[in-house]
Amino acid sequence: MSRHPRRRLFNLSLSHHSDGFTVVELATVILIAGVLLGVATLSFSQASKGARLSGATRQVEEAINRAKTSARQENVRTRIVIYSSADPHPNTYEFFTNILTKDSNGNYYWKMEPVDKSAGEEGVYREGGHVYIPVANGAVVEQGCTIDFQPVGTTLRATPGTVVLKVGDRTSTISVDEAGRITVR
């Protein structure tokens, strides 16, 4: 027989002298476990958004660096266009290189042409001679831009630009200044 007049639902001991748990005690434990599970789920969701945004930011920063490196190595103007979510090819980017072209009269001129400078793991799609590379992890390009890198002797000039990426309620900003320095915030 129980020492307390309350009725016990479970008696977890083999001895008949110990008490089990009341319905209130079980409900309290279940409630606390539910709250902890809810907090853990929200924390995981926020961490997941942060990781997705970080990956997309790294991808765009590396793409800008590829355009910059290409301009230096090939000693030719290179352009990267990052399209916003409102553009015809939303949340993508593409590369252009200044190519020396000859017209029908035999005259040479420079022309910006789309080129494939994608990294192997990027899901490229081609349309009308252009090579579009989607921004990874479902990131939205809130603000896109066009950045030109122009080698000038031993230095490099850049068209300043800023890209804003967003995943959920988190944002990151990638900026390029006139000297071609890249800043991520």
Biotite code that builds the C-alpha atoms (Angstrom):
import biotite.structure as struc

atoms = struc.array([
    struc.Atom([0.000, 0.000, 0.000], chain_id="A", res_id=1, res_name="MET", atom_name="CA", element="C"),
    struc.Atom([1.166, 3.507, -0.778], chain_id="A", res_id=2, res_name="SER", atom_name="CA", element="C"),
    struc.Atom([2.297, 5.867, 1.933], chain_id="A", res_id=3, res_name="ARG", atom_name="CA", element="C"),
    struc.Atom([0.408, 8.729, 0.336], chain_id="A", res_id=4, res_name="HIS", atom_name="CA", element="C"),
    struc.Atom([-3.306, 8.782, -0.210], chain_id="A", res_id=5, res_name="PRO", atom_name="CA", element="C"),
    struc.Atom([-2.842, 9.953, -3.863], chain_id="A", res_id=6, res_name="ARG", atom_name="CA", element="C"),
    struc.Atom([-3.217, 7.303, -6.499], chain_id="A", res_id=7, res_name="ARG", atom_name="CA", element="C"),
    struc.Atom([0.000, 6.517, -8.412], chain_id="A", res_id=8, res_name="ARG", atom_name="CA", element="C"),
    struc.Atom([-0.041, 5.582, -12.103], chain_id="A", res_id=9, res_name="LEU", atom_name="CA", element="C"),
    struc.Atom([3.327, 3.883, -12.324], chain_id="A", res_id=10, res_name="PHE", atom_name="CA", element="C"),
    struc.Atom([5.358, 2.105, -9.781], chain_id="A", res_id=11, res_name="ASN", atom_name="CA", element="C"),
    struc.Atom([8.824, 1.838, -11.331], chain_id="A", res_id=12, res_name="LEU", atom_name="CA", element="C"),
    struc.Atom([10.369, -0.045, -8.460], chain_id="A", res_id=13, res_name="SER", atom_name="CA", element="C"),
    struc.Atom([10.110, -3.727, -7.753], chain_id="A", res_id=14, res_name="LEU", atom_name="CA", element="C"),
    struc.Atom([9.471, -2.896, -4.155], chain_id="A", res_id=15, res_name="SER", atom_name="CA", element="C"),
    struc.Atom([5.861, -2.277, -3.202], chain_id="A", res_id=16, res_name="HIS", atom_name="CA", element="C"),
    struc.Atom([6.932, 0.381, -0.732], chain_id="A", res_id=17, res_name="HIS", atom_name="CA", element="C"),
    struc.Atom([8.082, 3.095, -3.208], chain_id="A", res_id=18, res_name="SER", atom_name="CA", element="C"),
    struc.Atom([5.824, 5.543, -4.905], chain_id="A", res_id=19, res_name="ASP", atom_name="CA", element="C"),
    struc.Atom([5.187, 5.967, -8.660], chain_id="A", res_id=20, res_name="GLY", atom_name="CA", element="C"),
    struc.Atom([4.440, 9.174, -10.607], chain_id="A", res_id=21, res_name="PHE", atom_name="CA", element="C"),
    struc.Atom([1.251, 11.177, -10.513], chain_id="A", res_id=22, res_name="THR", atom_name="CA", element="C"),
    struc.Atom([-0.493, 12.426, -13.646], chain_id="A", res_id=23, res_name="VAL", atom_name="CA", element="C"),
    struc.Atom([0.583, 15.988, -12.771], chain_id="A", res_id=24, res_name="VAL", atom_name="CA", element="C"),
    struc.Atom([4.242, 14.942, -12.483], chain_id="A", res_id=25, res_name="GLU", atom_name="CA", element="C"),
    struc.Atom([4.117, 13.133, -15.842], chain_id="A", res_id=26, res_name="LEU", atom_name="CA", element="C"),
    struc.Atom([2.364, 16.073, -17.525], chain_id="A", res_id=27, res_name="ALA", atom_name="CA", element="C"),
    struc.Atom([5.020, 18.463, -16.135], chain_id="A", res_id=28, res_name="THR", atom_name="CA", element="C"),
    struc.Atom([7.877, 16.339, -17.498], chain_id="A", res_id=29, res_name="VAL", atom_name="CA", element="C"),
    struc.Atom([6.188, 16.051, -20.905], chain_id="A", res_id=30, res_name="ILE", atom_name="CA", element="C"),
    struc.Atom([5.561, 19.814, -20.984], chain_id="A", res_id=31, res_name="LEU", atom_name="CA", element="C"),
    struc.Atom([9.202, 20.607, -20.133], chain_id="A", res_id=32, res_name="ILE", atom_name="CA", element="C"),
    struc.Atom([10.432, 18.123, -22.767], chain_id="A", res_id=33, res_name="ALA", atom_name="CA", element="C"),
    struc.Atom([8.136, 19.741, -25.351], chain_id="A", res_id=34, res_name="GLY", atom_name="CA", element="C"),
    struc.Atom([9.408, 23.235, -24.557], chain_id="A", res_id=35, res_name="VAL", atom_name="CA", element="C"),
    struc.Atom([13.036, 22.062, -24.795], chain_id="A", res_id=36, res_name="LEU", atom_name="CA", element="C"),
    struc.Atom([12.316, 20.347, -28.106], chain_id="A", res_id=37, res_name="LEU", atom_name="CA", element="C"),
    struc.Atom([10.679, 23.521, -29.449], chain_id="A", res_id=38, res_name="GLY", atom_name="CA", element="C"),
    struc.Atom([13.660, 25.673, -28.434], chain_id="A", res_id=39, res_name="VAL", atom_name="CA", element="C"),
    struc.Atom([16.085, 23.170, -29.971], chain_id="A", res_id=40, res_name="ALA", atom_name="CA", element="C"),
    struc.Atom([14.098, 23.136, -33.232], chain_id="A", res_id=41, res_name="THR", atom_name="CA", element="C"),
    struc.Atom([14.133, 26.954, -33.456], chain_id="A", res_id=42, res_name="LEU", atom_name="CA", element="C"),
    struc.Atom([17.866, 27.045, -32.712], chain_id="A", res_id=43, res_name="SER", atom_name="CA", element="C"),
    struc.Atom([18.530, 24.437, -35.396], chain_id="A", res_id=44, res_name="PHE", atom_name="CA", element="C"),
    struc.Atom([16.407, 26.381, -37.897], chain_id="A", res_id=45, res_name="SER", atom_name="CA", element="C"),
    struc.Atom([18.355, 29.599, -37.230], chain_id="A", res_id=46, res_name="GLN", atom_name="CA", element="C"),
    struc.Atom([21.693, 27.775, -37.430], chain_id="A", res_id=47, res_name="ALA", atom_name="CA", element="C"),
    struc.Atom([20.601, 26.166, -40.695], chain_id="A", res_id=48, res_name="SER", atom_name="CA", element="C"),
    struc.Atom([19.706, 29.564, -42.191], chain_id="A", res_id=49, res_name="LYS", atom_name="CA", element="C"),
    struc.Atom([23.044, 30.940, -41.046], chain_id="A", res_id=50, res_name="GLY", atom_name="CA", element="C"),
    struc.Atom([24.932, 28.043, -42.635], chain_id="A", res_id=51, res_name="ALA", atom_name="CA", element="C"),
    struc.Atom([23.011, 28.385, -45.915], chain_id="A", res_id=52, res_name="ARG", atom_name="CA", element="C"),
    struc.Atom([23.666, 32.134, -46.046], chain_id="A", res_id=53, res_name="LEU", atom_name="CA", element="C"),
    struc.Atom([27.331, 31.618, -45.215], chain_id="A", res_id=54, res_name="SER", atom_name="CA", element="C"),
    struc.Atom([27.687, 29.089, -48.047], chain_id="A", res_id=55, res_name="GLY", atom_name="CA", element="C"),
    struc.Atom([25.987, 31.370, -50.582], chain_id="A", res_id=56, res_name="ALA", atom_name="CA", element="C"),
    struc.Atom([28.084, 34.345, -49.449], chain_id="A", res_id=57, res_name="THR", atom_name="CA", element="C"),
    struc.Atom([31.276, 32.316, -49.843], chain_id="A", res_id=58, res_name="ARG", atom_name="CA", element="C"),
    struc.Atom([30.168, 31.200, -53.320], chain_id="A", res_id=59, res_name="GLN", atom_name="CA", element="C"),
    struc.Atom([29.534, 34.767, -54.556], chain_id="A", res_id=60, res_name="VAL", atom_name="CA", element="C"),
    struc.Atom([32.744, 36.070, -52.944], chain_id="A", res_id=61, res_name="GLU", atom_name="CA", element="C"),
    struc.Atom([34.743, 33.307, -54.666], chain_id="A", res_id=62, res_name="GLU", atom_name="CA", element="C"),
    struc.Atom([33.045, 34.092, -58.000], chain_id="A", res_id=63, res_name="ALA", atom_name="CA", element="C"),
    struc.Atom([34.021, 37.764, -57.677], chain_id="A", res_id=64, res_name="ILE", atom_name="CA", element="C"),
    struc.Atom([37.571, 36.649, -56.863], chain_id="A", res_id=65, res_name="ASN", atom_name="CA", element="C"),
    struc.Atom([37.587, 34.417, -59.985], chain_id="A", res_id=66, res_name="ARG", atom_name="CA", element="C"),
    struc.Atom([36.635, 37.399, -62.151], chain_id="A", res_id=67, res_name="ALA", atom_name="CA", element="C"),
    struc.Atom([39.331, 39.508, -60.492], chain_id="A", res_id=68, res_name="LYS", atom_name="CA", element="C"),
    struc.Atom([41.989, 36.806, -60.911], chain_id="A", res_id=69, res_name="THR", atom_name="CA", element="C"),
    struc.Atom([40.976, 36.239, -64.525], chain_id="A", res_id=70, res_name="SER", atom_name="CA", element="C"),
    struc.Atom([41.426, 39.943, -65.307], chain_id="A", res_id=71, res_name="ALA", atom_name="CA", element="C"),
    struc.Atom([44.923, 39.879, -63.815], chain_id="A", res_id=72, res_name="ARG", atom_name="CA", element="C"),
    struc.Atom([46.042, 36.609, -65.395], chain_id="A", res_id=73, res_name="GLN", atom_name="CA", element="C"),
    struc.Atom([44.631, 37.271, -68.857], chain_id="A", res_id=74, res_name="GLU", atom_name="CA", element="C"),
    struc.Atom([45.431, 41.010, -68.701], chain_id="A", res_id=75, res_name="ASN", atom_name="CA", element="C"),
    struc.Atom([41.981, 41.815, -70.070], chain_id="A", res_id=76, res_name="VAL", atom_name="CA", element="C"),
    struc.Atom([38.817, 43.460, -68.726], chain_id="A", res_id=77, res_name="ARG", atom_name="CA", element="C"),
    struc.Atom([36.551, 40.952, -67.008], chain_id="A", res_id=78, res_name="THR", atom_name="CA", element="C"),
    struc.Atom([32.998, 41.450, -65.789], chain_id="A", res_id=79, res_name="ARG", atom_name="CA", element="C"),
    struc.Atom([30.750, 39.620, -63.358], chain_id="A", res_id=80, res_name="ILE", atom_name="CA", element="C"),
    struc.Atom([27.034, 40.368, -63.382], chain_id="A", res_id=81, res_name="VAL", atom_name="CA", element="C"),
    struc.Atom([25.067, 39.262, -60.327], chain_id="A", res_id=82, res_name="ILE", atom_name="CA", element="C"),
    struc.Atom([21.340, 39.223, -61.032], chain_id="A", res_id=83, res_name="TYR", atom_name="CA", element="C"),
    struc.Atom([18.835, 40.084, -58.304], chain_id="A", res_id=84, res_name="SER", atom_name="CA", element="C"),
    struc.Atom([15.613, 38.215, -57.623], chain_id="A", res_id=85, res_name="SER", atom_name="CA", element="C"),
    struc.Atom([13.772, 40.810, -59.764], chain_id="A", res_id=86, res_name="ALA", atom_name="CA", element="C"),
    struc.Atom([15.919, 40.254, -62.893], chain_id="A", res_id=87, res_name="ASP", atom_name="CA", element="C"),
    struc.Atom([14.998, 37.959, -65.829], chain_id="A", res_id=88, res_name="PRO", atom_name="CA", element="C"),
    struc.Atom([17.511, 35.341, -64.587], chain_id="A", res_id=89, res_name="HIS", atom_name="CA", element="C"),
    struc.Atom([16.913, 35.696, -60.851], chain_id="A", res_id=90, res_name="PRO", atom_name="CA", element="C"),
    struc.Atom([19.480, 34.773, -58.215], chain_id="A", res_id=91, res_name="ASN", atom_name="CA", element="C"),
    struc.Atom([22.205, 33.919, -60.726], chain_id="A", res_id=92, res_name="THR", atom_name="CA", element="C"),
    struc.Atom([25.476, 35.384, -61.933], chain_id="A", res_id=93, res_name="TYR", atom_name="CA", element="C"),
    struc.Atom([27.564, 35.194, -65.086], chain_id="A", res_id=94, res_name="GLU", atom_name="CA", element="C"),
    struc.Atom([31.031, 36.124, -66.319], chain_id="A", res_id=95, res_name="PHE", atom_name="CA", element="C"),
    struc.Atom([32.086, 38.171, -69.351], chain_id="A", res_id=96, res_name="PHE", atom_name="CA", element="C"),
    struc.Atom([35.547, 38.685, -70.829], chain_id="A", res_id=97, res_name="THR", atom_name="CA", element="C"),
    struc.Atom([36.687, 41.366, -73.237], chain_id="A", res_id=98, res_name="ASN", atom_name="CA", element="C"),
    struc.Atom([37.595, 39.499, -76.429], chain_id="A", res_id=99, res_name="ILE", atom_name="CA", element="C"),
    struc.Atom([39.420, 40.957, -79.424], chain_id="A", res_id=100, res_name="LEU", atom_name="CA", element="C"),
    struc.Atom([37.071, 40.473, -82.383], chain_id="A", res_id=101, res_name="THR", atom_name="CA", element="C"),
    struc.Atom([37.445, 41.119, -86.110], chain_id="A", res_id=102, res_name="LYS", atom_name="CA", element="C"),
    struc.Atom([34.543, 42.603, -88.075], chain_id="A", res_id=103, res_name="ASP", atom_name="CA", element="C"),
    struc.Atom([33.647, 41.906, -91.735], chain_id="A", res_id=104, res_name="SER", atom_name="CA", element="C"),
    struc.Atom([35.847, 44.823, -92.892], chain_id="A", res_id=105, res_name="ASN", atom_name="CA", element="C"),
    struc.Atom([38.924, 43.381, -91.198], chain_id="A", res_id=106, res_name="GLY", atom_name="CA", element="C"),
    struc.Atom([38.847, 45.893, -88.344], chain_id="A", res_id=107, res_name="ASN", atom_name="CA", element="C"),
    struc.Atom([39.585, 44.685, -84.821], chain_id="A", res_id=108, res_name="TYR", atom_name="CA", element="C"),
    struc.Atom([37.596, 45.772, -81.786], chain_id="A", res_id=109, res_name="TYR", atom_name="CA", element="C"),
    struc.Atom([37.071, 44.641, -78.195], chain_id="A", res_id=110, res_name="TRP", atom_name="CA", element="C"),
    struc.Atom([33.754, 43.021, -77.303], chain_id="A", res_id=111, res_name="LYS", atom_name="CA", element="C"),
    struc.Atom([32.461, 41.737, -73.957], chain_id="A", res_id=112, res_name="MET", atom_name="CA", element="C"),
    struc.Atom([31.429, 38.101, -74.451], chain_id="A", res_id=113, res_name="GLU", atom_name="CA", element="C"),
    struc.Atom([29.896, 35.660, -71.965], chain_id="A", res_id=114, res_name="PRO", atom_name="CA", element="C"),
    struc.Atom([32.333, 32.954, -70.814], chain_id="A", res_id=115, res_name="VAL", atom_name="CA", element="C"),
    struc.Atom([32.116, 29.894, -68.579], chain_id="A", res_id=116, res_name="ASP", atom_name="CA", element="C"),
    struc.Atom([34.206, 30.520, -65.476], chain_id="A", res_id=117, res_name="LYS", atom_name="CA", element="C"),
    struc.Atom([32.102, 28.336, -63.208], chain_id="A", res_id=118, res_name="SER", atom_name="CA", element="C"),
    struc.Atom([33.604, 26.061, -60.609], chain_id="A", res_id=119, res_name="ALA", atom_name="CA", element="C"),
    struc.Atom([32.933, 22.350, -61.049], chain_id="A", res_id=120, res_name="GLY", atom_name="CA", element="C"),
    struc.Atom([30.337, 22.057, -58.262], chain_id="A", res_id=121, res_name="GLU", atom_name="CA", element="C"),
    struc.Atom([28.106, 24.891, -59.491], chain_id="A", res_id=122, res_name="GLU", atom_name="CA", element="C"),
    struc.Atom([24.885, 23.969, -61.337], chain_id="A", res_id=123, res_name="GLY", atom_name="CA", element="C"),
    struc.Atom([25.380, 25.901, -64.566], chain_id="A", res_id=124, res_name="VAL", atom_name="CA", element="C"),
    struc.Atom([22.647, 26.412, -67.133], chain_id="A", res_id=125, res_name="TYR", atom_name="CA", element="C"),
    struc.Atom([23.106, 27.871, -70.583], chain_id="A", res_id=126, res_name="ARG", atom_name="CA", element="C"),
    struc.Atom([20.717, 30.039, -72.541], chain_id="A", res_id=127, res_name="GLU", atom_name="CA", element="C"),
    struc.Atom([21.301, 32.095, -75.690], chain_id="A", res_id=128, res_name="GLY", atom_name="CA", element="C"),
    struc.Atom([25.091, 31.914, -75.460], chain_id="A", res_id=129, res_name="GLY", atom_name="CA", element="C"),
    struc.Atom([25.092, 32.955, -71.795], chain_id="A", res_id=130, res_name="HIS", atom_name="CA", element="C"),
    struc.Atom([26.264, 30.807, -68.890], chain_id="A", res_id=131, res_name="VAL", atom_name="CA", element="C"),
    struc.Atom([24.164, 31.393, -65.755], chain_id="A", res_id=132, res_name="TYR", atom_name="CA", element="C"),
    struc.Atom([25.279, 30.099, -62.374], chain_id="A", res_id=133, res_name="ILE", atom_name="CA", element="C"),
    struc.Atom([22.622, 29.909, -59.627], chain_id="A", res_id=134, res_name="PRO", atom_name="CA", element="C"),
    struc.Atom([23.453, 31.260, -56.183], chain_id="A", res_id=135, res_name="VAL", atom_name="CA", element="C"),
    struc.Atom([23.547, 28.238, -53.858], chain_id="A", res_id=136, res_name="ALA", atom_name="CA", element="C"),
    struc.Atom([21.436, 27.188, -50.882], chain_id="A", res_id=137, res_name="ASN", atom_name="CA", element="C"),
    struc.Atom([18.242, 28.945, -51.910], chain_id="A", res_id=138, res_name="GLY", atom_name="CA", element="C"),
    struc.Atom([19.720, 32.363, -51.143], chain_id="A", res_id=139, res_name="ALA", atom_name="CA", element="C"),
    struc.Atom([17.886, 35.330, -52.617], chain_id="A", res_id=140, res_name="VAL", atom_name="CA", element="C"),
    struc.Atom([19.890, 38.122, -54.235], chain_id="A", res_id=141, res_name="VAL", atom_name="CA", element="C"),
    struc.Atom([18.160, 41.193, -52.785], chain_id="A", res_id=142, res_name="GLU", atom_name="CA", element="C"),
    struc.Atom([20.529, 43.556, -54.593], chain_id="A", res_id=143, res_name="GLN", atom_name="CA", element="C"),
    struc.Atom([22.607, 42.591, -57.598], chain_id="A", res_id=144, res_name="GLY", atom_name="CA", element="C"),
    struc.Atom([25.271, 44.554, -59.459], chain_id="A", res_id=145, res_name="CYS", atom_name="CA", element="C"),
    struc.Atom([27.777, 44.585, -62.316], chain_id="A", res_id=146, res_name="THR", atom_name="CA", element="C"),
    struc.Atom([31.464, 44.665, -61.438], chain_id="A", res_id=147, res_name="ILE", atom_name="CA", element="C"),
    struc.Atom([34.186, 45.244, -64.042], chain_id="A", res_id=148, res_name="ASP", atom_name="CA", element="C"),
    struc.Atom([37.830, 44.467, -63.327], chain_id="A", res_id=149, res_name="PHE", atom_name="CA", element="C"),
    struc.Atom([40.277, 46.329, -65.584], chain_id="A", res_id=150, res_name="GLN", atom_name="CA", element="C"),
    struc.Atom([44.026, 45.709, -65.378], chain_id="A", res_id=151, res_name="PRO", atom_name="CA", element="C"),
    struc.Atom([46.007, 48.953, -65.600], chain_id="A", res_id=152, res_name="VAL", atom_name="CA", element="C"),
    struc.Atom([49.725, 48.208, -65.734], chain_id="A", res_id=153, res_name="GLY", atom_name="CA", element="C"),
    struc.Atom([50.533, 46.362, -62.525], chain_id="A", res_id=154, res_name="THR", atom_name="CA", element="C"),
    struc.Atom([47.367, 47.495, -60.731], chain_id="A", res_id=155, res_name="THR", atom_name="CA", element="C"),
    struc.Atom([43.720, 46.662, -61.074], chain_id="A", res_id=156, res_name="LEU", atom_name="CA", element="C"),
    struc.Atom([40.745, 48.990, -61.220], chain_id="A", res_id=157, res_name="ARG", atom_name="CA", element="C"),
    struc.Atom([37.233, 47.860, -60.401], chain_id="A", res_id=158, res_name="ALA", atom_name="CA", element="C"),
    struc.Atom([33.756, 49.253, -60.818], chain_id="A", res_id=159, res_name="THR", atom_name="CA", element="C"),
    struc.Atom([32.512, 49.461, -57.215], chain_id="A", res_id=160, res_name="PRO", atom_name="CA", element="C"),
    struc.Atom([29.467, 47.354, -56.455], chain_id="A", res_id=161, res_name="GLY", atom_name="CA", element="C"),
    struc.Atom([27.512, 45.783, -53.619], chain_id="A", res_id=162, res_name="THR", atom_name="CA", element="C"),
    struc.Atom([25.591, 42.515, -53.511], chain_id="A", res_id=163, res_name="VAL", atom_name="CA", element="C"),
    struc.Atom([23.040, 41.764, -50.782], chain_id="A", res_id=164, res_name="VAL", atom_name="CA", element="C"),
    struc.Atom([22.090, 38.123, -50.155], chain_id="A", res_id=165, res_name="LEU", atom_name="CA", element="C"),
    struc.Atom([19.230, 36.938, -47.974], chain_id="A", res_id=166, res_name="LYS", atom_name="CA", element="C"),
    struc.Atom([18.166, 33.620, -46.455], chain_id="A", res_id=167, res_name="VAL", atom_name="CA", element="C"),
    struc.Atom([15.070, 33.898, -44.293], chain_id="A", res_id=168, res_name="GLY", atom_name="CA", element="C"),
    struc.Atom([15.533, 36.927, -42.049], chain_id="A", res_id=169, res_name="ASP", atom_name="CA", element="C"),
    struc.Atom([19.343, 36.899, -42.329], chain_id="A", res_id=170, res_name="ARG", atom_name="CA", element="C"),
    struc.Atom([21.324, 39.004, -44.788], chain_id="A", res_id=171, res_name="THR", atom_name="CA", element="C"),
    struc.Atom([24.938, 39.407, -45.865], chain_id="A", res_id=172, res_name="SER", atom_name="CA", element="C"),
    struc.Atom([26.607, 42.102, -47.932], chain_id="A", res_id=173, res_name="THR", atom_name="CA", element="C"),
    struc.Atom([29.530, 41.679, -50.324], chain_id="A", res_id=174, res_name="ILE", atom_name="CA", element="C"),
    struc.Atom([31.135, 44.923, -51.508], chain_id="A", res_id=175, res_name="SER", atom_name="CA", element="C"),
    struc.Atom([33.911, 45.652, -53.998], chain_id="A", res_id=176, res_name="VAL", atom_name="CA", element="C"),
    struc.Atom([35.728, 48.989, -53.941], chain_id="A", res_id=177, res_name="ASP", atom_name="CA", element="C"),
    struc.Atom([37.592, 50.811, -56.760], chain_id="A", res_id=178, res_name="GLU", atom_name="CA", element="C"),
    struc.Atom([40.842, 48.966, -55.962], chain_id="A", res_id=179, res_name="ALA", atom_name="CA", element="C"),
    struc.Atom([39.095, 45.593, -56.240], chain_id="A", res_id=180, res_name="GLY", atom_name="CA", element="C"),
    struc.Atom([39.131, 44.874, -52.483], chain_id="A", res_id=181, res_name="ARG", atom_name="CA", element="C"),
    struc.Atom([36.268, 42.618, -51.408], chain_id="A", res_id=182, res_name="ILE", atom_name="CA", element="C"),
    struc.Atom([34.528, 43.186, -48.083], chain_id="A", res_id=183, res_name="THR", atom_name="CA", element="C"),
    struc.Atom([31.986, 40.770, -46.591], chain_id="A", res_id=184, res_name="VAL", atom_name="CA", element="C"),
    struc.Atom([29.580, 41.807, -43.826], chain_id="A", res_id=185, res_name="ARG", atom_name="CA", element="C"),
])
